[in-house]
Structure formats: C-alpha cells, structure tokens
Amino acid sequence: GIQVEQSPPDLILQEGANSTLRCNFSDSVNNLQWFHQNPWGQLINLFYIPSGTKQNGRLSATTVATERYSLLYISSSQTTDSGVYFCAVGRPNSGYALNFGKGTSLLVTP
Amino acid sequence: IAGITQAPTSQILAAGRRMTLRCTQDMRHNAMYWYRQDLGLGLRLIHYSNTAGTTGKGEVPDGYSVSRANTDDFPLTLASAVPSQTSVYFCASSRSQGGTHSEQFFGPGTRLTVL
C-alpha cells in the first residue's frame, strides 16, 4: 500500500515559535487531510488539501501533489496547539479510506 | 447537528466475550469506515462501506465484522474478543463517489480494553 511518512516524529516548541511539519507519500493521491489529535484523543479536521495552499488563522498547509509531499505550517504557536498532527492520504480507485502517517507529536511550552 | 456519535465511550471486556461498537452519523454520508489506533502505529483501517448494503475489508479485518443496513449506522462487532484488540476505535464518514474522495470526519472514539 501507499507509504506515508511524517517528520519530525517529535517536536518541542516555546510558545510563540513557528514550525513546519512535513508529510511525504509514495504514490499519487486524490485526497490529503491534516488532523490534530488533542490530548483528549479527539481527531480534529484541519485541512482537506489534495493540492494547493490553504490558510486558516495561524495554520496553513501546502500540498505539491506532483512531488508527493505536503507541509503544515503553525505560526505563533500556543500551548493549545499541543497534541499529535496526522497526515492522511487517499488514492484514486482504491476505495475512499485514508492511509495515515504515524504523526508528529508537538509539545508547546509556556 | 451531532455529526458522528459512537457508543460506548469506553469499555472493559473479558476475553472471549462478544462486543458491538456502535456508530451513527447524521450527515447522510454514503461512505463509512472503522479504524483502530494503537500507540506508535497511527490509525489503521479495519472495515469500510462505500454505500448502504455493501462492506469491504481494510488493512486489519481479522476478528471483526461489520454490517451496513442503512445510511446512518455502521456497527462493528468483535465476535470473540482477544487482548490484542485492546485499542481506541474510531468511526468515520465521508461523502465520496465516483472514485473521488471528499473530506472524512471522525467520531470521538471508543476506548476498548480486553482483559
């Protein structure tokens, strides 16, 4: 199946810092989503971004489908940004399910 | 609008017992999914259903069964639970068709412990 690799696996930031999370995938996709799993275990949809760039407040994401990667930018990080960030992709003609990376665990300290 | 609800929130189960995890969505999405999340392994697909009346196997289907009698409900059954099925189970749904994915939404999860 498709391989989804996220980096870095762990990240510690001080409040106010910026960060970039990366997601590489091994095959063409027609769905890519970024999720935030908060400390209570909830999976929160951040972006549905099979290609292009989107922004939502302090977060933005870019997917370059032809080069098989996506980036999630977090600016002016806050302690509430802590948690695990997952990238998940779906392939054409292989069902609609998502293949998840192992996530980036982010801790933002005051 | 509730989105996706799952029940129970958590459960401790003796090995060998039968258990059904419930999932209901009110978004009229055609596609539904069950994933399990284990520490360090991310989420893995157990079973899916592209439309009511059809189901399919995912990456880790052994020991699980599903049914899709209508659009809204997608229960997951463990016929005879084993300790390796201790995990957090997430149900998800999306409006997907014609080979095109749309955004998937997740329920709050069920934490299952099998002793």
Interface residues (C-beta under 8 A of the other chain):
Chain A: G1 N30 N31 Q33 F35 G41 Q42 L43 N45 Y48 P50 F86 A88 G90 P92 N93 G95 Y96 A97 L98 N99 F100 G101 K102 G103
Chain B: A31 Y33 Y35 G40 L41 G42 L43 R44 L45 Y48 N50 G56 G58 E59 V88 F90 A92 S94 S96 G99 T100 H101 S102 E103 Q104 F105 F106 P108 G109 R111
